[in-house]
């Protein structure tokens, strides 16, 4: 462990950062970081080592050496049974814990100790993800532990040495969060909505940005005849967004009838078509007209709304890639500061859509953009927001197969959305907030909720002309919780040391006057209610309805996320 500590200390010294500054970046206390660099404490996971190293500017060779040293020290720790202190840390010089009171019933005493892992006097203490023995054990505890060990040995004898049980392979156990990183700011623009109105009205609850679609801003409406433009609706919407200080994502789509007269009709009453224009010069002229008129006022462009789709795009991937390259060249000349989002690929549960994405990539489409659009939407009516994690994995794999790894923006949903069942009040609140939390979990740059203004959808945030719903107020609360927050990790269930069905993301909040940065956790369940011990150092619990309370010894985790703040330095 001394070699690991020496390398960490060297990186810290070369970074020029103080312990306090570096601790703030890594989401730990300065005293804990100091113990790491002195070799007094070994981090429970390599993720923390990597977070410190990256914050110090370590290179690949140094990261590899750090991993080797940490793995070596971790193996020694497992052999000798070292004990944890706080926050998933382990110390080579543990203080003896008080002897637990004897129980009349050995089994009852053992169960009671396990049920109180937050109590340092427990005979069986659980910190982070590993159980450790502490204090002096009465003989009946030792006897019971031996019986349990024998049961485990007998069970193991029924399994093959190749990791198979009853003829089926056992999945590899990988403890730890789904991912971790140095504290990274959550951008205000992350929290987006798609505007479903041309009125010019904007959300009256906190939101980070708007996307224009189903807002009477289709190509077919803005250019009803070749070289004849009607900017009325788009002017009104862009002006309203500017007054509300909301960044605008304009979405292209809806080929005019005059540009592709023989193409299939789209779903809108304006006669727009689903195919590319017969002459791509018409496309280039329209893109140039939009980008020139709104340079500096539209912040980002989504270069087509939805593909492949019988409702929105029935052309091939190569043509859409060509349209993307042409539009990108035009917009970068007219408005170099604008962000370009490649056409959004939808229905990525389906092999046909996955192949379309690969074909678009092979045609060079993604090389023209700053980010890629996808539709991170439930596969089935009634699916939870957490089901999107599985879709995100499919999307990641498809991009990997295509050989591209762009930043990702989720720009909408599925065509069937008006047919899905409406949510009740409690689920509307929970799902609205978790939509954005899952976006953080899968590490997307932007999440645009579909939609704002409409009411024919399962979850309504606000009708045009009406007040925000309770779900919208909850989304507002989430943003207030995380104003200026820096996210460090996300995970769920047993691998992240949590009960089944429990999910969480961890953050570092801006420092309180006179104190260091505050660690905070947003935690929820996918379904139902789960009781669990409060985190070590838990200070306050905040709720989506605005209530707050001192953290109790036992937390009730529900489908509606809560914010748990941890005392500074813990």
Buried (B, 14 or more C-beta within 10 A) or exposed (E): BEBBBBBBBEBBEEBEBEBBEBBBBBBBBBEBBBBBBEBBBBBBBBBBBBBBBBBBEBEEEBBEBBBEBBEEBBEEBEEEEBBBBBBBBBBBEBEEBEEBEEBEEBEEBBEBBBEBBBBBBBBBBBBBBBEBBBBEBBEBBEEBBEEEEEEEEEEEEEEEEEEEEEEEEEEEEEBBBBBBBBBBEBEBBBBBBBBBBBBBBBBEBBBBBBBBBBBBBBBBBBBBEEEEBEBEBBBBBBEBBEEEEBBBBBBBBBBBBBBBEEBEEBEBEBBBBBBBBBEBEBBBBBBBBBBEBBBEBBBBBBBBBBBBBEBBBBBBBBBBBBBBBBBBBBBBEBBEEBBBBBBBBBBBBEEEBBBBBBBBBBBBBBBBBBBBBBBBBBBEEEBBBBBBBEBBEBBBEBBEEBEBEBBBBBBBBBBEBEEBEEBEEEBBBBBBBBBBBBBBBBBBBBBBBBBBBBEEBBBBBBBBEEEBBBBBBBBBBBBEBBEEBBBBBBBBBEBBBBEEBBBBBBBBBEBEEEEBBBBBBBBBBBEEEBEBBBBBBBBBBBBBEEEEEEBEEEBEBBBBBBBBBBBBBB
